[in-house]
Amino acid sequence: MAGEMRSGGPGAGDPGAGDPGAGARRNVVGGAEERARGGWAGVLVMVPVLLLIGGVVLDAFGPVPYGGLPLLSAAPLAACMVLTFRGAAITAVGACAVSVCVDVLVGRPLTALVVDLLDVAVISGIALWLKWVVQSQGQRFAAVRAVAEVAQRAVLPPPPARVGAVSVATRYECAYAEALIGGDFYAVRGSPFGVRALIGDVRGKGLPAVSTMAVATSAFREAAEQAATLRELAEYMERALVRFAADVGDQPDALERFATAVLVEVSEEEGRVRLYHRGHPPPYLIRGGRVTTLEPSVPGLPLGLGMPEGVGASGCDIFPFHQGDYLLLVTDGVTEARDRHGVFYEPRTRLADREFRTASEVVDTLAADVTDWTGGQRHDDMAIVVLTPLSARSPD
């Protein structure tokens, strides 16, 4: 997964699904990349061999005595970088043997032969030890990544590509590939009141953020089908987070376990979308090449602060939402992404005047554009959710 979690590819009923050439294009590009990597790998594998040959030539025929010794010593180091441990060990033995053979053929004294052999052997031993350490750490890291991936899928399972009459596409990317789990979260669920969605961001990082995120998403999934309004749903999540903070009250960061969020309800009958803001960056509406920020009429405070009921609550805003519209929900990993000049990324201008056929296309375009904007040097996690109606809506 390499730091990325995505779902919501074109599914049944997804407008624009089924591009026949997309898979072929991906195969051609992927095949070209594999061939390029394979070509470079073949060149790198030859480096230790070339170093050995160069060391022999310089040591035996060079104008300066022992001129090839540095190259012979460098061959095992290079082998440890481009070959397996077994291949590096064979190269190290070969370098030691070549050093002895050259000294014998040149007729150097026994003392010089022993010193040359020790030089190559010591450097080879250090190189092989470093190779073993790196491989051991890599294996442990792979095990940690596997556990993290399972934990992320358990806490943040990808929603289906279609929920009710709404197409869904999501993407989760950590700022660093080594950290598969961050504090951003999302969820989508059907309910008797319409399709309900959530996107949010937990304060902090690490395991405390993950546990808070798990509480928030679990509370959303439990109450999404029962709460009559988004405000009631948010209050249920608020109580769950407050209880959780009380349960871990002996930990130093217990009072800081809060989360920003935007709750969404798509009404299939009314052709409208309801938004309830709790301190999170506002969503964007993409319609006909225009991108509009759906600012809250009354800003709300984050969830989990333990405020009295009603204090810090926002109003529920309603906007038209028809077929061909895309509701874009993001975390601050998108809105606070900066380029090399320190300029913030702005979805309203970067996504304007673009034609999208599917929700997945919006997600892919935005994720690639943010990566291009930052030069691949993002400093915060990024979560993206895109919703679009699948059934025709009557105009207002």
Salt bridges, closest charged atoms under 4 A:
GLU4 OE2 - ARG171 NH1 3.83
ASP19 OD2 - ARG25 NH2 2.61
GLU34 OE2 - ARG37 NH2 2.26
ASP59 OD1 - ARG108 NH1 3.24
ASP103 OD1 - ARG108 NH1 2.71
GLU173 OE2 - ARG171 NH1 3.01
GLU173 OE1 - ARG378 NH2 3.15
GLU225 OE2 - ARG189 NE 3.41
GLU235 OE2 - ARG231 NE 3.42
GLU238 OE1 - ARG278 NH2 3.81
ASP253 OD1 - ARG257 NH2 3.43
GLU256 OE1 - ARG203 NH1 2.90
GLU265 OE1 - ARG196 NH2 2.70
GLU265 OE2 - ARG274 NH1 3.58
GLU270 OE1 - ARG274 NH2 2.95
ASP325 OD2 - ARG287 NH2 2.85
GLU346 OE2 - ARG348 NE 3.23
GLU361 OE1 - ARG357 NE 3.53
ASP364 OD1 - ARG6 NH2 2.92
ASP364 OD1 - ARG171 NH2 2.50
ASP369 OD1 - ARG350 NH2 2.71
ASP369 OD1 - ARG354 NH2 3.97
ASP380 OD1 - LYS205 NZ 2.93
ASP381 OD2 - LYS205 NZ 3.22
ASP396 OD1 - HIS322 NE2 3.86
